[in-house]
Amino acid sequence: MADHYYNAEDLGKFGNIAEFQKPMADKFFDYYGEVFKDGALTAKEKSLIALAVAHAVQCPYCIDAYSSDAYEKGFSEAQMMEAVHVASAIKGGAVLVHGVQMMNKVKEISM
């Protein structure tokens, strides 16, 4: 039995999701491929965005994949870490802004 939930080797098996539902997997991979092509944003810019989002959603597979991808596309360690800090600031802000909901509820029930 594994000592952890995530196995780095599983990232290489991502394409295997087609085994249980090939039509849906094909649609996903077609879409995914289109998303990461050059468009209004370059594929390089999209890689850095993906790295930040990977941290925000806390996906270790995505973090591994986009750390490698962003580095290979020429981003520096400082740029990559700054992107992680941007994700952290947005995620932290999202948590805090929901504090307004808590404050509203407490004010309602304390009246």
N, C-alpha and C positions, 0 to 999 in steps of 0.2 A: 504494500500500500504506500502511496506517495505521502510525503511529509507536508505537502502544500497543495493548494488547489490549482495553481497554475504551473504548467510544465512548458518550458521554452520550446521544446520539440513540437508542441501542439500548434504553434504558429505556422509551421511548415505544412500542417495538415488542413489548413483553412479551406483549401479547395475541395476537400473531401465532403464539405457540407452538401454537395450536390448528390451524394449517395442516397440521401433520404428524400430529396425533393429537387430533382434536377431542373425542372422548368423554372421554379422560383429562384434557385441558385444562379441559373444562367441570366435571368433578368437582373438580379442583384449585381453580378460581376460585370455585366454590360454597363449598367448604370455607374458603378464604381469606377470603371475604366474611363467613362466619359467625364465624370466629375474631376478626375485628376489630370486631364489633358489641359494643355495651354488654352486659355480662354481670355476673359477679361482679366483674370489673374494668371500668372505663369504657373506651370507645374511646380517650379521651385517655391514660389510663394505659398502655394497650396500645401506643400510639404511642411512648412513651418506652422501654418494654421493647424494642420492635422496633428502635429506634435503637441501644440498647446491644448487642443481639444482632447487628445489622448490622456493628458494629465488631468484635465477637468473631469472626464468621465472615469478616470482611474482604471484604464484598461492596460494591463501589463503587456499584452501582446502588441497593442497599438503603440505603446511607448517604445518597445524594442524596435518595431518596424520603422516608426517614423524618426526615432533617434538616428538609426542607421541611414535612412533615406535623406533626412535633412543634412546630416554630416556629409554624405556622399554628394549632395547637390551643392555643397560649398558653404554652408552656414558655419559660423564659428561657434565654439563652445559658449562664448558670451552671448551671442545672438540667440542660441537655443535656450539658454537659461533665462534670458530676458522674456522669451515667449512663455516659458513656464510660469514666470512671475506674473505676466499679464493674465494667464489663465487663473492663477491663484487669486489675484485681485478681483477678477470678475466673479469667480465662484464664492469668495468670501463676501463680496458685496451682495450677491444674490441671497446668501444666508441672512445677512444683516437686514436687508430690506424686508424680508419676511417677518422680521421682528416687529414691524409696524402692525402686521396682522395680529400678533400676540398682544401688543399694546392695546389695539382696538378692542379685542375680546376681553381683556382684563378690565378695561374701563367700562365696558358694557355690563359685565357681571358684578362689578364692585359698586354699581350705582344703587 
